[in-house]
Amino acid sequence: MAEVRAYFQVAYKRFGDNIPKVIDADFVRAIDSSDDGLDVALMSMDLSTEKCMEYLQEPRVVIQERSKLAGKKQRLEAAQLKLDRYYRG
C-alpha cells in the first residue's frame, strides 16, 4: 500500500511541476517563436494587466454553462439533503 501511495505522491509532484512549464511554453515562448510579424503587432497593442486578463479569460458560453451547472448542483444537493432527512426519520 505504501508503494502505491509513494507512486501517487511522485505523480502528483510531477504534475504540479509541469504546469508552469506548459504555461511558459504555450503563452510565453509561443509569442517568441512566431516570425509572422507578431512582435510588431504586440508592441502596438495595449498589454496592460486588464487587457492580458481579458485575453486569458474563458469564453462567455463556458462561464454561463458553468454557472448553470453550479446552480443545478446546488439544487440537487438540497434535494439530496431533504431526502436524507426524510429517510432517516
All heavy atoms as an XYZ file, in Angstrom:
718
protein
N       0.826     -1.194      0.000
C       0.000      0.000      0.000
C       0.871      1.259      0.000
O       0.524      2.250     -0.610
C      -0.916     -0.054      1.229
C      -1.965      0.998      1.227
S      -3.121      0.662     -0.094
C      -4.337      1.846      0.222
N       1.986      1.181      0.725
C       2.888      2.333      0.793
C       3.496      2.634     -0.576
O       3.746      3.798     -0.897
C       3.987      2.084      1.818
N       3.727      1.580     -1.368
C       4.295      1.785     -2.698
C       3.328      2.549     -3.596
O       3.736      3.415     -4.366
C       4.650      0.448     -3.328
C       5.791     -0.263     -2.636
C       6.013     -1.649     -3.207
O       5.304     -2.043     -4.154
O       6.896     -2.341     -2.691
N       2.057      2.229     -3.482
C       1.042      2.909     -4.291
C       0.943      4.371     -3.888
O       0.876      5.268     -4.720
C      -0.329      2.209     -4.151
C      -1.420      2.995     -4.856
C      -0.249      0.788     -4.688
N       0.969      4.618     -2.578
C       0.915      5.996     -2.093
C       2.126      6.793     -2.576
O       2.000      7.936     -3.015
C       0.835      6.014     -0.570
C       0.787      7.401      0.009
C       0.750      7.332      1.539
N       1.021      8.613      2.124
C       0.081      9.470      2.504
N      -1.170      9.171      2.349
N       0.417     10.624      3.031
N       3.304      6.186     -2.508
C       4.520      6.854     -2.964
C       4.437      7.152     -4.460
O       4.845      8.233     -4.905
C       5.741      5.997     -2.656
N       3.894      6.212     -5.227
C       3.744      6.427     -6.659
C       2.864      7.643     -6.928
O       3.195      8.502     -7.739
C       3.141      5.184     -7.319
C       2.769      5.413     -8.753
C       3.736      5.405     -9.756
C       1.449      5.673     -9.115
C       3.401      5.640    -11.075
C       1.102      5.903    -10.434
C       2.083      5.883    -11.407
O       1.741      6.116    -12.703
N       1.716      7.729     -6.243
C       0.807      8.847     -6.482
C       1.387     10.167     -5.988
O       1.130     11.219     -6.572
C      -0.554      8.571     -5.855
C      -1.400      7.663     -6.691
C      -1.599      6.351     -6.338
C      -1.965      8.129     -7.874
C      -2.368      5.521     -7.120
C      -2.728      7.296     -8.669
C      -2.930      5.984     -8.295
N       2.178     10.139     -4.935
C       2.821     11.364     -4.479
C       3.818     11.879     -5.513
O       3.874     13.081     -5.792
C       3.521     11.141     -3.140
C       2.561     11.081     -1.966
C       3.281     10.816     -0.659
O       4.358     10.246     -0.622
N       2.648     11.236      0.429
N       4.577     10.978     -6.095
C       5.543     11.373     -7.128
C       4.805     11.877     -8.370
O       5.172     12.902     -8.955
C       6.482     10.200     -7.477
C       7.313     10.510     -8.711
C       7.377      9.875     -6.297
N       3.739     11.185     -8.763
C       2.974     11.606     -9.942
C       2.350     12.973     -9.707
O       2.353     13.827    -10.602
C       1.892     10.568    -10.250
N       1.830     13.204     -8.513
C       1.221     14.495     -8.173
C       2.262     15.605     -8.233
O       2.022     16.679     -8.766
C       0.599     14.407     -6.781
C      -0.043     15.679     -6.310
C      -1.292     16.064     -6.770
C       0.605     16.504     -5.394
C      -1.887     17.228     -6.329
C       0.023     17.681     -4.953
C      -1.231     18.026     -5.423
O      -1.804     19.194     -4.997
N       3.445     15.339     -7.711
C       4.525     16.323     -7.712
C       4.955     16.635     -9.145
O       5.141     17.792     -9.498
C       5.705     15.775     -6.905
C       6.925     16.625     -6.895
C       6.801     17.770     -5.949
C       8.141     18.465     -5.841
N       8.022     19.867     -5.743
N       5.085     15.622     -9.972
C       5.493     15.839    -11.367
C       4.440     16.625    -12.119
O       4.755     17.476    -12.942
C       5.757     14.510    -12.056
C       7.021     13.845    -11.504
C       7.518     12.769    -12.368
N       7.925     13.335    -13.652
C       8.219     12.593    -14.697
N       8.169     11.297    -14.624
N       8.574     13.157    -15.826
N       3.157     16.344    -11.840
C       2.074     17.092    -12.479
C       2.169     18.558    -12.094
O       2.090     19.442    -12.937
C       0.724     16.507    -12.057
C      -0.443     17.233    -12.646
C      -0.825     17.020    -13.954
C      -1.170     18.138    -11.887
C      -1.898     17.681    -14.502
C      -2.244     18.814    -12.420
C      -2.613     18.576    -13.738
N       2.366     18.825    -10.808
C       2.489     20.204    -10.333
C       3.702     20.911    -10.889
O       3.673     22.117    -11.129
N       4.768     20.186    -11.118
C       5.976     20.785    -11.680
C       5.817     21.106    -13.165
O       6.458     22.023    -13.678
C       7.173     19.839    -11.514
C       7.626     19.725    -10.065
O       7.231     20.591     -9.252
O       8.352     18.771     -9.748
N       4.967     20.365    -13.854
C       4.819     20.556    -15.292
C       3.869     21.689    -15.656
O       3.956     22.214    -16.767
C       4.354     19.261    -15.956
C       5.478     18.253    -16.047
O       6.630     18.613    -16.171
N       5.136     16.988    -15.966
N       2.975     22.076    -14.770
C       2.013     23.133    -15.080
C       2.712     24.445    -15.452
O       2.412     25.025    -16.499
C       1.022     23.341    -13.928
C       0.170     22.084    -13.720
C       0.145     24.557    -14.142
C      -0.699     21.727    -14.878
N       3.660     24.950    -14.638
C       4.339     26.199    -15.044
C       5.095     26.063    -16.368
O       5.164     27.014    -17.146
C       5.306     26.479    -13.895
C       4.768     25.740    -12.738
C       4.077     24.540    -13.302
N       5.634     24.880    -16.639
C       6.347     24.671    -17.897
C       5.393     24.760    -19.087
O       5.738     25.327    -20.126
C       7.037     23.309    -17.890
C       8.193     23.223    -16.913
C       8.794     21.842    -16.913
C       9.853     21.718    -15.842
N      10.374     20.358    -15.747
N       4.214     24.198    -18.942
C       3.229     24.240    -20.029
C       2.760     25.667    -20.261
O       2.633     26.112    -21.407
C       2.036     23.316    -19.713
C       0.897     23.532    -20.688
C       2.481     21.866    -19.728
N       2.514     26.396    -19.186
C       2.102     27.794    -19.321
C       3.192     28.586    -20.020
O       2.913     29.371    -20.930
C       1.767     28.394    -17.947
C       0.498     27.752    -17.402
C       1.622     29.905    -18.029
C       0.184     28.124    -15.980
N       4.412     28.369    -19.621
C       5.535     29.069    -20.247
C       5.621     28.727    -21.735
O       5.777     29.607    -22.574
C       6.839     28.703    -19.541
C       8.024     29.461    -20.084
O       7.954     30.711    -20.127
O       9.015     28.817    -20.469
N       5.493     27.461    -22.065
C       5.614     27.042    -23.459
C       4.458     27.544    -24.313
O       4.654     27.971    -25.448
C       5.702     25.518    -23.536
N       3.241     27.498    -23.772
C       2.068     27.855    -24.577
C       1.861     29.361    -24.695
O       1.438     29.842    -25.741
C       0.804     27.228    -23.995
C       0.747     25.733    -24.235
O       1.580     25.230    -25.017
O      -0.126     25.075    -23.648
N       2.121     30.100    -23.637
C       1.805     31.519    -23.657
C       3.013     32.418    -23.863
O       2.941     33.391    -24.591
C       1.093     31.924    -22.366
C      -0.278     31.337    -22.244
C      -0.545     30.367    -21.308
C      -1.293     31.754    -23.077
C      -1.798     29.824    -21.209
C      -2.552     31.215    -22.983
C      -2.814     30.240    -22.041
N       4.121     32.107    -23.230
C       5.270     32.996    -23.281
C       6.154     32.691    -24.483
O       6.414     33.563    -25.308
C       6.075     32.906    -21.965
C       7.298     33.786    -22.038
C       5.198     33.287    -20.785
N       6.587     31.468    -24.606
C       7.510     31.126    -25.692
C       6.825     31.038    -27.039
O       7.472     31.191    -28.062
C       8.221     29.827    -25.374
C       9.127     30.003    -24.176
C      10.029     28.873    -23.975
N      10.758     29.121    -22.730
C      11.712     28.372    -22.308
N      12.067     27.320    -22.993
N      12.325     28.657    -21.183
N       5.542     30.803    -27.060
C       4.820     30.762    -28.335
C       4.873     32.113    -29.017
O       4.929     32.200    -30.240
C       3.380     30.335    -28.102
N       4.879     33.172    -28.233
C       4.960     34.520    -28.799
C       6.336     34.751    -29.402
O       6.467     35.316    -30.487
C       4.643     35.574    -27.716
C       3.179     35.447    -27.305
C       4.955     36.968    -28.198
C       2.800     36.286    -26.108
N       7.390     34.291    -28.717
C       8.743     34.488    -29.219
C       9.040     33.664    -30.470
O       9.806     34.092    -31.326
C       9.769     34.118    -28.152
C       9.805     35.130    -27.025
O       9.322     36.259    -27.239
O      10.308     34.791    -25.946
N       8.455     32.482    -30.582
C       8.812     31.578    -31.672
C       8.156     31.944    -32.998
O       8.575     31.468    -34.034
C       8.444     30.144    -31.302
O       7.037     30.026    -31.181
N       7.135     32.768    -32.976
C       6.462     33.092    -34.240
C       7.183     34.237    -34.937
O       7.548     35.228    -34.331
C       5.009     33.442    -33.983
O       4.933     34.608    -33.194
N       7.371     34.093    -36.222
C       8.048     35.113    -37.030
C       7.106     35.693    -38.075
O       7.502     35.974    -39.194
C       9.271     34.515    -37.729
C      10.357     34.136    -36.739
O      10.447     34.808    -35.690
O      11.087     33.180    -37.015
N       5.866     35.889    -37.727
C       4.890     36.376    -38.697
C       4.491     37.822    -38.432
O       3.388     38.240    -38.728
C       3.657     35.487    -38.701
C       3.019     35.382    -37.328
O       3.545     35.996    -36.383
O       1.997     34.697    -37.215
N       5.411     38.600    -37.887
C       5.098     39.996    -37.617
C       4.357     40.212    -36.322
O       3.869     41.302    -36.043
N       4.269     39.189    -35.520
C       3.539     39.291    -34.259
C       4.239     40.231    -33.284
O       3.587     40.930    -32.515
C       3.372     37.907    -33.630
C       2.513     37.815    -32.376
C       1.082     38.242    -32.693
C       2.528     36.413    -31.821
N       5.564     40.271    -33.328
C       6.308     41.159    -32.434
C       5.925     42.615    -32.647
O       5.724     43.371    -31.692
C       7.817     40.984    -32.629
C       8.301     39.615    -32.194
O       7.622     38.996    -31.354
O       9.342     39.180    -32.699
N       5.808     43.010    -33.901
C       5.423     44.387    -34.205
C       4.004     44.649    -33.739
O       3.705     45.700    -33.172
C       5.561     44.652    -35.722
C       5.050     46.031    -36.077
C       7.006     44.467    -36.153
N       3.128     43.688    -33.943
C       1.737     43.851    -33.519
C       1.648     43.939    -32.000
O       0.871     44.728    -31.464
C       0.892     42.691    -34.030
N       2.447     43.138    -31.307
C       2.417     43.161    -29.846
C       2.936     44.484    -29.296
O       2.472     44.955    -28.260
C       3.226     42.003    -29.267
C       2.565     40.641    -29.356
C       3.533     39.560    -28.899
C       1.298     40.594    -28.533
N       3.907     45.080    -29.965
C       4.438     46.358    -29.491
C       3.392     47.457    -29.561
O       3.387     48.368    -28.744
C       5.661     46.755    -30.322
C       6.874     45.962    -30.016
S       8.232     46.581    -31.016
C       9.452     45.359    -30.715
N       2.515     47.367    -30.542
C       1.497     48.395    -30.693
C       0.240     48.096    -29.883
O      -0.644     48.932    -29.801
C       1.137     48.556    -32.166
O       0.551     47.365    -32.645
N       0.159     46.917    -29.306
C      -1.039     46.540    -28.550
C      -0.973     47.046    -27.120
O       0.098     47.296    -26.580
C      -1.184     45.012    -28.517
C      -1.574     44.410    -29.825
S      -1.605     42.614    -29.781
C      -2.667     42.275    -28.422
N      -2.133     47.159    -26.543
C      -2.245     47.512    -25.131
C      -2.036     46.235    -24.321
O      -2.861     45.333    -24.362
C      -3.629     48.098    -24.857
C      -3.849     48.397    -23.384
O      -2.842     48.558    -22.666
O      -5.011     48.477    -22.970
N      -0.933     46.135    -23.610
C      -0.624     44.940    -22.829
C      -0.755     45.210    -21.337
O       0.018     44.713    -20.532
C       0.776     44.426    -23.158
C       0.936     43.868    -24.565
C       2.368     43.430    -24.807
C      -0.007     42.712    -24.808
N      -1.745     45.989    -20.972
C      -1.976     46.243    -19.559
C      -2.487     44.965    -18.900
O      -2.884     44.010    -19.561
C      -3.002     47.365    -19.392
O      -4.244     46.965    -19.935
N      -2.462     44.956    -17.590
C      -2.905     43.780    -16.844
C      -4.349     43.433    -17.185
O      -4.681     42.265    -17.367
C      -2.766     44.033    -15.329
O      -1.418     44.386    -15.055
C      -3.145     42.816    -14.533
N      -5.198     44.449    -17.287
C      -6.605     44.203    -17.586
C      -6.770     43.558    -18.966
O      -7.559     42.639    -19.153
C      -7.413     45.504    -17.532
C      -7.488     46.127    -16.164
C      -6.272     46.980    -15.834
O      -5.541     47.389    -16.758
O      -6.060     47.220    -14.629
N      -6.001     44.047    -19.938
C      -6.103     43.515    -21.295
C      -5.577     42.077    -21.348
O      -6.166     41.230    -22.021
C      -5.314     44.412    -22.250
C      -5.723     44.263    -23.669
C      -7.145     44.723    -23.861
C      -7.474     44.832    -25.326
N      -8.871     45.155    -25.541
N      -4.496     41.813    -20.641
C      -3.959     40.449    -20.605
C      -4.951     39.493    -19.957
O      -5.130     38.367    -20.421
C      -2.625     40.418    -19.869
S      -1.287     41.199    -20.781
N      -5.602     39.934    -18.892
C      -6.610     39.102    -18.243
C      -7.777     38.840    -19.195
O      -8.344     37.752    -19.205
C      -7.110     39.756    -16.958
C      -6.063     39.811    -15.850
S      -5.442     38.193    -15.388
C      -6.873     37.534    -14.580
N      -8.111     39.824    -19.997
C      -9.196     39.660    -20.972
C      -8.813     38.613    -22.018
O      -9.647     37.807    -22.428
C      -9.482     40.999    -21.644
C     -10.650     40.970    -22.604
C     -10.878     42.334    -23.233
O     -10.700     43.354    -22.547
O     -11.215     42.354    -24.428
N      -7.555     38.611    -22.452
C      -7.103     37.636    -23.438
C      -7.151     36.210    -22.889
O      -7.410     35.261    -23.612
C      -5.672     37.931    -23.894
C      -5.526     39.195    -24.703
C      -4.437     40.024    -24.522
C      -6.472     39.563    -25.641
C      -4.291     41.192    -25.260
C      -6.337     40.724    -26.381
C      -5.250     41.533    -26.185
O      -5.108     42.674    -26.907
N      -6.881     36.055    -21.591
C      -6.823     34.729    -20.983
C      -8.157     34.271    -20.413
O      -8.252     33.167    -19.892
C      -5.764     34.713    -19.879
C      -4.334     34.933    -20.351
C      -3.389     35.019    -19.172
C      -3.900     33.835    -21.300
N      -9.183     35.098    -20.524
C     -10.490     34.762    -19.974
C     -11.148     33.645    -20.776
O     -10.931     33.499    -21.969
C     -11.391     35.995    -20.027
C     -12.049     36.318    -18.748
C     -12.843     37.613    -18.875
O     -13.056     38.127    -19.956
N     -13.265     38.122    -17.761
N     -11.988     32.894    -20.083
C     -12.750     31.859    -20.755
C     -13.875     32.487    -21.571
O     -14.352     33.568    -21.248
C     -13.367     30.916    -19.731
C     -12.373     30.061    -19.002
C     -13.046     29.155    -18.000
O     -14.009     29.579    -17.355
O     -12.580     28.026    -17.884
N     -14.321     31.796    -22.596
C     -15.451     32.309    -23.383
C     -16.712     32.436    -22.521
O     -16.900     31.677    -21.569
C     -15.645     31.241    -24.469
C     -14.366     30.496    -24.527
C     -13.768     30.577    -23.162
N     -17.564     33.380    -22.869
C     -18.796     33.609    -22.108
C     -19.685     32.373    -22.054
O     -20.344     32.122    -21.056
C     -19.575     34.768    -22.707
C     -18.933     36.110    -22.500
C     -19.880     37.206    -22.990
N     -19.197     38.484    -23.085
C     -19.145     39.354    -22.084
N     -19.703     39.069    -20.939
N     -18.519     40.492    -22.240
N     -19.689     31.607    -23.134
C     -20.520     30.398    -23.172
C     -20.087     29.424    -22.085
O     -20.923     28.824    -21.398
C     -20.423     29.738    -24.571
C     -21.171     28.434    -24.610
C     -20.918     30.684    -25.644
N     -18.787     29.277    -21.902
C     -18.271     28.370    -20.883
C     -18.622     28.882    -19.488
O     -19.036     28.107    -18.611
C     -16.739     28.208    -21.033
C     -16.150     27.397    -19.896
C     -16.403     27.573    -22.364
N     -18.499     30.180    -19.278
C     -18.830     30.768    -17.975
C     -20.312     30.577    -17.669
O     -20.686     30.203    -16.548
C     -18.436     32.259    -17.950
C     -16.912     32.397    -18.054
C     -18.950     32.936    -16.697
C     -16.435     33.813    -18.274
N     -21.167     30.808    -18.672
C     -22.604     30.641    -18.467
C     -22.954     29.185    -18.179
O     -23.764     28.897    -17.297
C     -23.375     31.139    -19.692
C     -23.326     32.635    -19.861
C     -23.894     33.088    -21.191
O     -24.114     32.287    -22.092
N     -24.125     34.394    -21.317
N     -22.349     28.275    -18.903
C     -22.610     26.850    -18.682
C     -22.164     26.427    -17.287
O     -22.856     25.677    -16.604
C     -21.889     26.015    -19.750
C     -22.129     24.537    -19.653
C     -23.534     24.125    -20.054
O     -24.231     24.922    -20.714
O     -23.936     23.007    -19.687
N     -21.002     26.930    -16.850
C     -20.518     26.588    -15.517
C     -21.458     27.101    -14.436
O     -21.758     26.399    -13.469
C     -19.120     27.156    -15.293
C     -18.575     26.784    -13.915
C     -17.182     27.283    -13.657
N     -16.240     26.583    -14.499
C     -15.493     27.166    -15.426
N     -15.562     28.452    -15.618
N     -14.653     26.463    -16.142
N     -21.954     28.331    -14.579
C     -22.869     28.872    -13.564
C     -24.191     28.117    -13.575
O     -24.784     27.874    -12.517
C     -23.085     30.368    -13.765
O     -23.737     30.611    -14.988
N     -24.651     27.711    -14.764
C     -25.882     26.932    -14.856
C     -25.713     25.576    -14.161
O     -26.571     25.141    -13.390
C     -26.261     26.735    -16.321
C     -27.597     26.043    -16.521
C     -27.985     26.021    -17.984
C     -27.270     24.904    -18.689
N     -27.721     24.689    -20.074
N     -24.589     24.936    -14.393
C     -24.322     23.642    -13.768
C     -24.125     23.771    -12.266
O     -24.526     22.883    -11.500
C     -23.099     22.988    -14.412
C     -23.288     22.496    -15.843
C     -21.963     22.019    -16.427
C     -24.336     21.401    -15.905
N     -23.526     24.880    -11.815
C     -23.352     25.092    -10.374
C     -24.710     25.252     -9.700
O     -24.934     24.719     -8.597
C     -22.481     26.318    -10.119
N     -25.624     25.972    -10.346
C     -26.976     26.110     -9.803
C     -27.689     24.772     -9.738
O     -28.369     24.457     -8.754
N     -27.530     23.977    -10.780
C     -28.144     22.647    -10.809
C     -27.564     21.769     -9.702
O     -28.296     21.035     -9.029
C     -27.904     22.008    -12.175
C     -28.605     20.699    -12.385
C     -28.394     20.201    -13.812
C     -29.156     18.932    -14.066
N     -28.987     18.471    -15.451
N     -26.262     21.879     -9.488
C     -25.615     21.100     -8.429
C     -26.165     21.483     -7.065
O     -26.445     20.618     -6.231
C     -24.103     21.324     -8.460
C     -23.365     20.580     -7.383
C     -21.888     20.928     -7.383
C     -21.213     20.288     -6.194
N     -19.904     20.858     -5.949
N     -26.343     22.777     -6.823
C     -26.894     23.231     -5.541
C     -28.304     22.698     -5.332
O     -28.649     22.260     -4.234
C     -26.890     24.755     -5.464
C     -25.524     25.348     -5.285
C     -25.551     26.872     -5.291
O     -26.547     27.484     -5.681
N     -24.457     27.479     -4.877
N     -29.131     22.733     -6.381
C     -30.494     22.218     -6.258
C     -30.495     20.726     -5.974
O     -31.265     20.237     -5.138
C     -31.282     22.520     -7.533
C     -31.624     23.981     -7.705
C     -32.622     24.206     -8.820
N     -32.197     23.664    -10.107
C     -31.423     24.291    -10.987
N     -30.995     25.516    -10.721
N     -31.091     23.722    -12.129
N     -29.626     19.979     -6.648
C     -29.552     18.538     -6.415
C     -29.051     18.213     -5.013
O     -29.545     17.281     -4.367
C     -28.660     17.884     -7.468
C     -29.242     17.819     -8.881
C     -28.180     17.348     -9.868
C     -30.446     16.912     -8.921
N     -28.076     18.982     -4.526
C     -27.579     18.757     -3.168
C     -28.659     19.062     -2.139
O     -28.790     18.348     -1.134
C     -26.335     19.592     -2.910
C     -25.104     19.069     -3.629
C     -23.894     19.975     -3.493
O     -24.046     21.155     -3.099
O     -22.783     19.506     -3.788
N     -29.448     20.123     -2.371
C     -30.546     20.449     -1.459
C     -31.591     19.343     -1.469
O     -32.104     18.947     -0.410
C     -31.176     21.787     -1.850
N     -31.909     18.816     -2.637
C     -32.867     17.712     -2.727
C     -32.338     16.471     -2.027
O     -33.084     15.765     -1.339
C     -33.170     17.410     -4.191
N     -31.041     16.228     -2.169
C     -30.443     15.073     -1.507
C     -30.532     15.216      0.005
O     -30.827     14.252      0.708
C     -28.992     14.909     -1.940
C     -28.324     13.681     -1.354
C     -26.885     13.530     -1.811
O     -26.287     14.473     -2.306
N     -26.343     12.349     -1.647
N     -30.282     16.418      0.520
C     -30.401     16.647      1.960
C     -31.822     16.397      2.444
O     -32.031     15.768      3.491
C     -29.980     18.075      2.313
C     -28.502     18.319      2.442
C     -28.231     19.820      2.599
C     -27.941     17.562      3.622
N     -32.819     16.873      1.695
C     -34.210     16.646      2.085
C     -34.551     15.173      2.077
O     -35.224     14.665      2.988
C     -35.147     17.400      1.138
C     -35.148     18.885      1.359
C     -36.136     19.577      0.435
C     -36.102     21.081      0.631
N     -37.038     21.776     -0.270
N     -34.065     14.449      1.062
C     -34.317     13.012      1.013
C     -33.626     12.276      2.151
O     -34.192     11.348      2.742
C     -33.886     12.436     -0.333
C     -34.752     12.813     -1.536
C     -34.086     12.366     -2.820
C     -36.126     12.204     -1.402
N     -32.412     12.682      2.471
C     -31.693     12.078      3.588
C     -32.448     12.278      4.897
O     -32.597     11.350      5.698
C     -30.282     12.634      3.708
C     -29.345     12.104      2.636
O     -29.703     11.102      1.984
O     -28.280     12.703      2.446
N     -32.940     13.500      5.117
C     -33.715     13.792      6.341
C     -35.007     12.997      6.363
O     -35.429     12.528      7.415
C     -33.997     15.289      6.434
C     -32.825     16.079      6.947
C     -33.231     17.506      7.262
N     -32.273     18.361      6.563
C     -32.557     19.411      5.837
N     -33.799     19.806      5.707
N     -31.629     20.098      5.253
N     -35.644     12.855      5.224
C     -36.915     12.140      5.153
C     -36.720     10.662      5.484
O     -37.495     10.080      6.239
C     -37.520     12.302      3.767
C     -38.788     11.516      3.568
C     -39.987     11.956      4.108
C     -38.780     10.312      2.846
C     -41.154     11.235      3.943
C     -39.938      9.597      2.668
C     -41.125     10.055      3.215
O     -42.277      9.325      3.033
N     -35.682     10.044      4.925
C     -35.479      8.624      5.130
C     -34.850      8.294      6.474
O     -34.937      7.171      6.950
C     -34.636      8.035      3.993
C     -35.446      7.864      2.737
C     -35.182      8.629      1.608
C     -36.503      6.966      2.686
C     -35.929      8.487      0.456
C     -37.255      6.830      1.548
C     -36.979      7.573      0.426
O     -37.718      7.449     -0.705
N     -34.196      9.247      7.094
C     -33.617      8.995      8.427
C     -34.665      9.099      9.519
O     -34.459      8.619     10.610
C     -32.491      9.984      8.698
C     -31.248      9.658      7.911
C     -30.112     10.536      8.317
N     -29.031     10.400      7.331
C     -28.032     11.222      7.264
N     -27.928     12.235      8.092
N     -27.097     11.045      6.359
N     -35.694      9.775      9.265
C     -36.736      9.812     10.294
C     -37.258     11.148     10.455
O     -37.931     11.792     10.968
